[in-house]
Amino acid sequence: MSTRGHCILSHGFESGPDATKVTALADVAERLGWSHERPDYTDLDAKHEVSALGDVPVRLQRLLSLARAAAARGPVVLAGSSLGAWISARASLEIPVAALFLMAPPVAMAPAPPLEAAAVPMSIIHGWDDELIPAPQVVEWAKTRRARLLLVDDSHRLAGHVEASAEAFAALLAGL
């Protein structure tokens, strides 16, 4: 069966590949004819001896390896939540991607470099009450990139907006 392309869905820090949001995105991808995978970064998140956020450089390399292989087969969309959004955006600078879907993206995450992303179609969902990443920072970041931005009445985990996240992801994929 041929697909429209491949989605790589990256979970947030100390979450996992079976997390609610990435599972909802996987369901959307499948319904719209995209293949998908959900890498497991839990082993890297547990490496507290590397940093408070685990082994972020190796997390990024794992995604890049998967994305390179997928890009050789066809269009790739990267999606991620929090730290998964950060590595997805960073990977888009090195791998050709069709689009990015970022949930609660950390625009500043010291000591890591500020968030950067390729100039591709981009959709972002972020909570007004995000306790880790202030919404105004994300608004400013999205504005300079003319990204589609959905701000919702929620916190960092976006637990009350899993369906809204899935709908926004569906709209992004449908527009490609």
N, C-alpha and C positions, 0 to 999 in steps of 0.2 A: 504494500500500500504506500503510495507516495503521500507526502505531507507538504504543507505550505512552507514549512521551515521547522526550526527547532528552538524551543524555549529552555533556557537554563535558569532554574528558580533557586536562588540562594537564601537560606534561612539566616535569621539574625543571631547575634552572639548568645551563647548558652541556650539556644533553641535547638531545633533539629529538622531533618528533612520531612518529618511527618507533622510539622507544625500546621496549625489551622489555616493560616494565610497562604502559605506556599501550596498546601493541599488544594485550597480553593482555586488558586491560579492554575494548578495542574489540570483540574477539572475543566476550566475554561479553555485552556490550550487544546486539550483533547477534543472537546466539543466543536472547536473551530478548525480542526484539522491540522493542528501542529503537534509534532512529537515533543516530548519534554523529558527533562531529568531534574532530580533534586539532589545535588551533591550533599554529602554528609561532612560537615566541618567540626563535629563535636570533639573529635580527638585534638584538633588544633585549638579550639576554644579553651580546652582544659589545660593548655600549656601556660599556666600562670607564671612560670619561671621566665618566660620570654617577655611578657608584658601583661598588664591588667586585662587586656583584650585577647590574650592568647597569642598564637603565632599568626599575625595578620599577613606578613609577607608570604608565608607558605600557603595560607588560605587563598590569597590572590593568585599565586602560581598554580594552585590546583584548578581554580576556575579558568585561568588562561589556557591550561592544557586541554580541558574539556571544550572550551569555546573554539580553540584552534581546530580541533578535530571536527567539530560540528560545522564550522565555517567552510571547511573544505567540501562539505556535502551540500551546502545551501544556506539560505538566510537564517540568521540567528537573532533571537531576541533575548536580552538579559533582563532578569527581574530579581529584585531582592528587597529584603526588609532590614533596615538599620545597617549593621555591619555588612550584611549581604548586599544592601543597596550601594554601600561605599565601594566594595570590591567590584560590583557589576559596572559601576560608572568608571572606575579606574581601568578595568579590563577593556572597556569600549575605546580607550585611547590606543590600544595595541592590536585589537582584533576588529575586523569590519563587522559591525552589528546593524541590523535593520532598525532596531528601536531599543529603548530602555524604559523599564517600569520600576520606579523607586518608591518604596514605602518607608516613611520616617527616615529620610536620608540624613546622615550626619555630615553637614556641610563643613564643620570644623571638628576634628577628632585628634587633638594633640596626643602623642607626638607625631602622628601620621600627617602627611601633607593634606592641605585643604582639598575638599571634594572637587574633582574635575571630571568631565565627561566629553565624549565625542559629540559633535553637532549632528545629532540624529533625532528623529521623532522621539519625544520623551513625555512620559506622563508620571506625575508625582501625586501621592496621597500622603497627607500629613495631619497630625492632630493639633488643633488649636492649643490644647493643654499639654503638649508634649513636655515632660519634665526633664528630658535630657537634651533636646535640640529645640531651641526657641523657634516658634513658627515664623516670626519676622525674618530670621536668618534664612530660612528655606524660601520664603516669599522672594527675598532679594536675589537669592541664588537662581531661582526659577525664572525670575523676571529677565535677567541678563541673557538667558538661554531661550526665552520665549516658549518655555515648557508648559504643557497643560498641567494645571495645579488644582487639586481638589483638597480644600481644607475642611476638616470635619471636627465635630465636637467630641474629641476623644483624647486619650493620652498617648504615650509613646508606643504602646503595644497595639493600638488600633483594634483592640478586641471587640469593640462595639461596631466595627465597620468592616468586617470580613466580607460581607456581601457587596458593600460599596467598593471595596478594593477589587473584588472579582469583576464587577461591572465596569470599572475604569480600565482594567486590564483587557477585558473583552473589547471595549471601544478602541483601545490602542491597536490590538491585533486586527480588528475588523477594518481599520483605516490603512493597513499596509497592503 
